[in-house]
Amino acid sequence: MNLTLSDAFAKFGAKPANRLRALSAIAEDGAVVLSCARSYFGRPGRGVLRYEDKLSRESGDVQGTALLGRHLTLARDEDLPIRMIVASPKDAASGKVGRSFHVRTDLVGKVTKFDGDHFIVDFTRPPDPRIATPRRK
């Protein structure tokens, strides 16, 4: 589903500071909601979708980048979950410019690296609470 950026953040109960260019926000449940560029995803192993980027890549939005840095620090230091919004360029053939957004509610991320610029967030599917894990004896 193609959403506006504000609508994508709202799917997670978050309100971005900038409704057109926000990079992150805090959701009502305390999770960090991260707007991810589609081209920065990789698959380092089975069941892991990795997002790897640098704050310095977003040089045009100083306030948004600084806020993202604070949110990543908070998520790393307090082990907060990361929720994903995926930004994709609109189809140029359609004559539309800009970006479209969709959310991945099935994945939850964790900051695995953040050095003040370079960051890595690994997304996985949370275990299904309906499936009981057998106890070991």
C-alpha positions in Angstrom: 0.0 0.0 0.0 1.4 3.4 -1.0 1.0 5.9 1.8 2.1 9.5 2.5 5.0 9.8 5.0 2.7 11.1 7.7 0.3 8.2 7.2 3.1 5.7 7.3 4.3 7.0 10.7 0.7 7.1 11.9 0.4 3.3 11.2 2.8 2.9 14.2 1.2 5.5 16.3 4.0 8.1 15.7 3.8 11.7 14.6 6.8 13.0 12.7 8.2 16.4 13.4 8.3 17.1 9.6 5.4 15.6 7.7 7.3 15.7 4.4 10.9 14.8 5.2 11.0 13.1 8.6 13.6 10.4 9.1 12.4 9.1 12.5 9.9 9.5 15.3 8.9 7.9 18.6 5.7 5.9 18.6 3.2 5.9 21.3 4.5 2.5 22.6 8.1 3.9 22.8 9.4 2.2 19.7 11.6 4.2 17.2 10.0 4.5 13.8 12.6 4.7 11.1 12.1 5.8 7.5 14.4 3.6 5.4 15.5 4.1 1.8 14.8 0.9 -0.2 18.3 0.8 -1.7 20.1 0.4 1.7 18.7 -3.0 2.6 20.7 -6.2 2.6 20.4 -9.8 3.8 23.4 -10.8 5.9 21.8 -14.1 6.9 18.7 -16.2 7.0 15.7 -14.4 8.6 17.5 -11.0 8.9 16.8 -7.9 6.8 19.6 -5.4 7.5 19.3 -1.6 7.0 22.7 0.1 6.8 23.1 3.8 6.3 25.0 7.0 7.4 23.6 10.1 8.9 26.0 12.1 6.8 24.2 10.9 3.7 21.2 13.2 4.6 23.1 16.5 4.5 20.0 18.5 3.3 17.9 18.1 6.5 20.1 19.1 9.5 17.3 19.1 12.0 15.9 15.7 10.8 19.3 14.2 10.8 20.1 15.4 14.3 16.8 14.0 15.5 17.5 10.7 13.9 20.9 10.6 15.6 19.2 11.2 19.0 16.6 8.5 18.2 19.3 5.9 17.2 21.3 6.7 20.4 18.2 6.2 22.5 17.3 2.9 20.7 20.8 1.6 21.1 21.3 2.7 24.7 17.8 1.6 25.9 17.4 -1.4 23.7 14.2 0.1 22.1 12.5 -1.7 19.1 12.7 -0.1 15.7 9.7 -0.1 13.4 10.2 0.2 9.6 8.8 2.5 7.0 10.2 1.9 3.5 10.6 4.8 1.1 10.6 4.1 -2.6 10.9 6.5 -5.5 7.6 6.8 -7.4 7.5 5.3 -10.9 8.9 7.8 -13.3 7.0 6.2 -16.2 3.7 7.3 -14.5 4.8 10.9 -14.6 4.8 11.2 -10.8 7.8 12.4 -8.9 8.6 12.0 -5.2 8.5 9.0 -3.0 5.9 6.5 -1.9 5.9 4.8 1.5 4.8 1.5 2.9 5.2 -0.1 6.4 6.5 -3.5 7.5 4.5 -4.3 10.6 5.8 -7.9 10.5 9.4 -7.0 11.3 11.0 -5.5 14.4 14.5 -4.0 14.3 17.3 -3.6 16.8 20.2 -1.1 16.5 23.3 -3.4 16.2 25.8 -0.6 15.4 25.8 3.2 15.7 29.0 5.2 15.9 27.4 8.7 15.6 27.3 8.5 11.8 27.2 4.9 10.4 24.4 2.8 11.7 23.0 -0.7 11.2 19.6 -2.0 12.2 18.8 -5.7 11.9 15.1 -6.5 11.4 13.6 -9.9 12.1 10.2 -11.4 12.6 9.3 -11.6 16.3 8.5 -15.0 17.7 4.8 -15.9 17.4 3.5 -15.8 21.0 0.7 -18.2 20.0 3.3 -21.0 19.4 4.5 -22.5 22.7 8.1 -23.3 22.9 8.7 -26.7 24.4 10.6 -26.8 27.7 13.9 -28.6 27.9 14.5 -31.0 30.7 
